[in-house]
Amino acid sequence: AAMAARCRLAARFHHIHGANIRLDASHTQATRVESFANGLCFSQEPLAPGQIFLVEIEEKELGWCGHLRVGLTAHDPQSLEVVPEYSLPDLVNLGDTWVFAITRNHNRVLVEGEEAQPRGRPWEPFLLIERVRIPRDTLVGRSRPGRYSHILDDLFKMNVLPATARRSRIGVLYAPQPDGTADMHIVINGEDMGPSARGLPASRPLYAVIDVFASTKSVRVIPVDYGFPSLQTLCRLVIQKHIVHRLAIDGLDLPPLLKSFCQHE
């Protein structure tokens, strides 16, 4: 219950962000409105151990080289005199920051002595990262809300989207280690990419870093339920059960934020 409550608070972007970022009213969508840089965003709250900060790529922009960058920082965003233009290298050069650049391929970080695992292995209902257990279904990119989404969703669950594609879901978390440090893990469409950074100070507050960089133009935070579903999730399930398709949500007499939540699961 404590994890669930904390996750709902942190599943928003911080009001401190890069100069070219615009947040929606719910602080769950971040869009870079100009250029290819100054797109830094942070989680509203520090993450709990094992808590994933998950975003979905909503919009792409042609003409730029590079993609989304994701990581963790021990800097409270409010302590920054100026939000750096780039996560790499500017924010990292401030120290106590670990950022991973997402590419179309080659995102998996192999542990020494480990062999690459083939794609297409059976999907388990939970993703296990050391002692962390996350419902996998939410982590996988889905089809856009549309007339035939209820048919296509099952196909998208089995389809491995490229990491940088629209609808791809990318998350970051840290897993505490016995020596008091933590490993940072990147998760792409339900697959753990391995420990992309080690030796993080687990005793310090760690904020998620999302750099809406270059060809990535807009991302949305996807809340992840741990244990019992939230009241918001239960309301969404009831609403979706009584409509023909998710486009019909636009015509319902509901608050805009609830409509958005029901459409972006």
N, C-alpha and C positions, 0 to 999 in steps of 0.2 A: 504493500500500500504506500509506504514511504517513497519507494522508487517510482511508482506510478505518478504520485503527486509531483515529485521533483521533475520527472520527464515532461509533464504537461507545462510546467513553468519554463523549462529550458527550451522547449520546442518552438522558439521564436528567435528572431534576430534582435540583437542589441540595437539601441537607438544610436549608438556610436558606430559610424561606418565610413567608407570611402566617399570622396567628394562626388563621384559619378554614380553613386547608388541611390535608388529610390525604393523605399519600402511601401508595401500596401498598408491598409488600415489595420490589418491583423498582425503585422510584422512577421508574416510567414512567407511572403514573396519578396525577393530582392531582384531588381532589374538595373543593369548598367545602362544609363541613358546616353552616354557620350563616350567617344574614344574607345580604347581597349584596356585602359588601366584605371587606377583609383577605384577598384571594385571590391575592396576588402570588407568583409562582414564577420561578425562574431556572434556566438550564441548569447542569448540574453542572460543566462546564468552559467556558472561553472558546471561542468559535467560531473556526475557521480561516477565512481569506479564501475566500469562495465556498461555505462549508459551510452548509447549510440546517438549521434547527431546526424540525422539522415536528411538529404535533400534530393529532389528530383530536378533534372535539367528540363526546363520548360521551353526555352527559346535559344536558338543558335543565331549567330551573325556571321555571314560570309565575309571573306576578305582579310581575316586576321589569322596569324599563326599562334598556336598554343591553345590550351584548354583549361578547364577548371583546376584549381589548386585547393587542397584540403589539408587541414592539420590541427594542431593544438598549440596554445600559448599559455604561459603562466602570467602574462601581463593582463591586468584588469583593463578592459578597453577604455574605461573612464580615466585611467592614469596616463594615457597617451596624450602628449601635448599636441601632436599632429598624427592623424592616421596615415601610415606610410602609403606610398603610391603602389607598391608591389609587396606581396607576401614573400616572394623570392626575387632578390635577396634582402630587400629593405627590412621587413619585419623580422626575418630570421637573424639579421645582423644585430638586432637589439638584444639578442640572447634569449634563452629560455623559451624558444619557439621552434616548432618542428613542423615542416610543411612538405607535402608530397604532391608533385605535379602529375595529374592524371593524363595519360596518353591513350590513344585509340587501342593500343596493344601494349604488352610487356609491362603490366602494372604489378604482377605478382612478384613478391620478394621471397626468395627461397631461403629457408633456414639451412645452415651449413649441413651438408650430408643428406638433405631432403631432395627427392626427385619431384619433378613437376607432375601434378595430378591431371589426368585427362579430363576434358570437359565431357558433360553428358552423364556423369554419375548420378545415381538416384537422388532425388531431392528429399531430404529429411524435413520434418515440420519445424525443427529448430536449428539455428546455426549455433554451434558450440565453439567458443574461443576461450581456451583454457577453462576457467570456471564460469565464464559468461554464457548465458543461454538466452537467445533472442528469437522470437517468432519469425521464421524465415519469410512467410508469405508477404509481409509488409515490405520487406527489403528488396523485392523483385519488381523491376519496372513493368508497368501495365499499359494497356491501350488507353488512348484518350477517351473521356466520356463521349459516347456516341450511340447511334441507334442500335448498333450491333455489338456494343462493348461486352455484353453479357456472354456472347458467343466467343469473342476473340480473347477474353481474359484468360481462359484456360490454355490457349495457344501461347500467349505471352508468358505464362508462368514457365513454360518449358523452353522458350526461345531465349537465347543468351544475346542480349543487346550489346552492341559495342559500348565500351565504357563512356565514350564522349557523345553518344547519340541522344537525341531528344527522348525523354521518358526514362532514360537511365537513372538509376538511384544509387547514390554514393553516400557512404556514411563513415564517420570516424569515431573511435572510442579508445579508451586506454584500459589495459588489463594489469592490475597490480601484481608484482612479483614478490617472492619470499624475502628478498633483500631490501624491501621498502621502496624500490623504484617501480616503474611501470613501463610497459611496452605499448606503443601506439599502433593500432591496426586500422587499415582502410578496408571497407567492405563495399564491393561493387556488385549490384544486382544479386545479393544473397550469397556471394562468394568472398571469403576472407582472403585478402591479398597477402597476409602474413605480417610479421612485425616490421613496419617500415621505419621505426625509430625505437631505440632502447634507452634505458637509463633516465626516463622522465621522472621528475620529482613528484611522486604520488601524494606526498603530504601537502602540496600546495594546490590552490584552486587552479584548474585547467579549463580554459574556454576553447570551444571549437572555433576554428578559423576556416572561413569559406571565401576564396578569392574568385569572384565572378570575372574571369580573365579572358581576354581575346575573343575566341569564337564562341565562348559560353556567354550568353546575354542575360538570361533570367533563370533563377532557380526558386524552388519552393520547399519549405521545410515540411517533412512528412512525420507526423507524430507516431511514435511506436509504443504500443501498450505492452506493459509487463504485467503478467498475472491477470487479474480481473480487468475486463475492458472498462474504459471510462464511460461516464454518462453520455458524453458527446458521441462516442463510438456506438453505443447502444441506440441512441436516437437515429444515427445515420443508418444502421441496419434496419430499423423499423421503417424509415422513410423509403429506402431503396427496395424493400420488400413489397411495397404497395404502389410502385410506379412501373410503367411498361419499359422505359429505358431512362438512363440518367440525364438525357437532354431535357426530360420533363421536369426536372428539379427547378429549372429557370422559371417555370410558370407557377410554382407553389408560393403561397403567401407565407414566406419565411424570412427571417432576418438575413441580410446579405452574407454575413459571416458564416451563418449556419449553412446556407446554400453552397458557399465555397468549400466548406469542410466536407459536405456530402459529395461534392463533385471531384474532390482531389484526395482520394484515399491512397 
